[in-house]
Each structure stands twice: as C-alpha cells, then as structure tokens.
C-alpha cells in the first residue's frame, strides 16, 4: 500500500555527489510528488527534501541507493495510513 512520506537528503560535497544523486532521483521520479532544494546551504553542503507517495519497499530501495553514495546522508518517514 502506498503512503505519503518525506525524504531528507544532505549532500556533503555537491561537486562530487550531485550528479549521482540526481541520477538516482530521476530513476525514482514516479514516486516523487515534490522536490525542494537548498544548494550551498553551508559551504559545499546542500539539502534536498522530497515528498513521496511510495510503499515501504519502494522507499527502502530509494533511500538505500541514496545512502550508499559517499557523502550523502538520508532520513525518511511515511504516514501511518
């Protein structure tokens, strides 16, 4: 069952990671309802927030792929219903 949720992404080195992060997000574009970003939030650190409509499995695959990128931290959550 799909539920609404969020994904928070912190990219520590935008120059090295941005392209890889964008490729992953493009591959999961069908799950993403909204995307906001703050490039260069502090130095070369950027923040991306996503609003998603996904199953727990889909969310796990997305966050797993993002979390495996060196220099990227991910947190997420889904609505209970």
C-alpha positions as a Markdown table, in Angstrom:
| # | Residue | x | y | z |
|---|---|---|---|---|
| 1 | Unk | 0.0 | 0.0 | 0.0 |
| 2 | Unk | 1.4 | 3.4 | -1.0 |
| 3 | Unk | 1.6 | 6.1 | 1.6 |
| 4 | Unk | 2.6 | 9.8 | 1.7 |
| 5 | Unk | 6.0 | 10.5 | 3.2 |
| 6 | Unk | 9.2 | 12.5 | 3.0 |
| 7 | Unk | 12.9 | 12.0 | 2.3 |
| 8 | Unk | 15.5 | 14.4 | 3.6 |
| 9 | Unk | 18.9 | 14.3 | 1.9 |
| 10 | Unk | 22.1 | 16.0 | 2.9 |
| 11 | Unk | 24.8 | 16.2 | 0.3 |
| 12 | Unk | 28.1 | 17.0 | 1.9 |
| 13 | Unk | 30.1 | 17.5 | -1.3 |
| 14 | Unk | 27.9 | 18.8 | -4.0 |
| 15 | Unk | 30.6 | 18.8 | -6.7 |
| 16 | Unk | 31.2 | 15.1 | -6.3 |
| 17 | Unk | 27.7 | 13.8 | -5.4 |
| 18 | Unk | 25.1 | 16.0 | -7.2 |
| 19 | Unk | 25.2 | 14.1 | -10.5 |
| 20 | Unk | 24.9 | 10.7 | -8.8 |
| 21 | Unk | 22.1 | 11.9 | -6.5 |
| 22 | Unk | 20.2 | 13.4 | -9.5 |
| 23 | Unk | 20.5 | 10.1 | -11.5 |
| 24 | Unk | 19.0 | 8.1 | -8.6 |
| 25 | Unk | 16.2 | 10.6 | -8.1 |
| 26 | Unk | 15.5 | 10.5 | -11.9 |
| 27 | Unk | 15.2 | 6.7 | -11.7 |
| 28 | Unk | 12.6 | 7.1 | -8.9 |
| 29 | Unk | 10.7 | 10.1 | -10.4 |
| 30 | Unk | 7.4 | 8.2 | -10.4 |
| 31 | Unk | 7.4 | 8.2 | -6.6 |
| 32 | Unk | 8.3 | 11.9 | -6.1 |
| 33 | Unk | 5.4 | 14.4 | -5.8 |
| 34 | Unk | 7.5 | 17.4 | -4.9 |
| 35 | Unk | 11.2 | 18.3 | -4.6 |
| 36 | Unk | 12.8 | 21.3 | -3.0 |
| 37 | Unk | 16.5 | 22.0 | -2.6 |
| 38 | Unk | 18.8 | 24.4 | -0.9 |
| 39 | Unk | 22.1 | 24.4 | -2.8 |
| 40 | Unk | 25.2 | 25.5 | -0.8 |
| 41 | Unk | 23.3 | 25.6 | 2.5 |
| 42 | Unk | 26.7 | 25.9 | 4.2 |
| 43 | Unk | 29.8 | 25.8 | 2.1 |
| 44 | Unk | 29.5 | 22.9 | -0.3 |
| 45 | Unk | 26.7 | 21.2 | 1.7 |
| 46 | Unk | 23.3 | 21.0 | 0.0 |
| 47 | Unk | 19.9 | 19.9 | 1.3 |
| 48 | Unk | 17.1 | 18.3 | -0.7 |
| 49 | Unk | 13.7 | 17.4 | 0.6 |
| 50 | Unk | 11.2 | 15.2 | -1.2 |
| 51 | Unk | 7.5 | 14.5 | -0.8 |
| 52 | Unk | 6.8 | 11.0 | -2.0 |
| 53 | Unk | 4.0 | 8.5 | -2.5 |
| 54 | Unk | 5.5 | 5.1 | -2.0 |
| 55 | Unk | 5.3 | 1.7 | -0.4 |
| 56 | Unk | 7.8 | 0.8 | 2.4 |
| 57 | Unk | 9.7 | -1.4 | -0.1 |
| 58 | Unk | 10.0 | 1.4 | -2.7 |
| 59 | Unk | 11.1 | 3.9 | 0.0 |
| 60 | Unk | 13.7 | 1.4 | 1.2 |
| 61 | Unk | 15.2 | 0.9 | -2.2 |
| 62 | Unk | 15.3 | 4.7 | -2.8 |
| 63 | Unk | 16.9 | 5.6 | 0.5 |
| 64 | Unk | 19.3 | 2.6 | 0.3 |
| 65 | Unk | 20.6 | 3.7 | -3.1 |
| 66 | Unk | 21.0 | 7.3 | -1.9 |
| 67 | Unk | 22.6 | 6.2 | 1.4 |
| 68 | Unk | 25.2 | 4.2 | -0.4 |
| 69 | Unk | 26.5 | 7.3 | -2.1 |
| 70 | Unk | 29.6 | 8.5 | -0.2 |
| 71 | Unk | 29.0 | 11.9 | 1.4 |
| 72 | Unk | 25.2 | 11.6 | 1.3 |
| 73 | Unk | 23.0 | 11.2 | 4.4 |
| 74 | Unk | 19.3 | 10.3 | 4.2 |
| 75 | Unk | 16.4 | 10.2 | 6.6 |
| 76 | Unk | 12.8 | 9.4 | 5.7 |
| 77 | Unk | 9.3 | 8.7 | 7.1 |
| 78 | Unk | 5.9 | 7.5 | 5.9 |
| 79 | Unk | 2.4 | 8.4 | 7.1 |
| 80 | Unk | 0.8 | 5.7 | 9.2 |
| 81 | Unk | -2.2 | 5.4 | 6.9 |
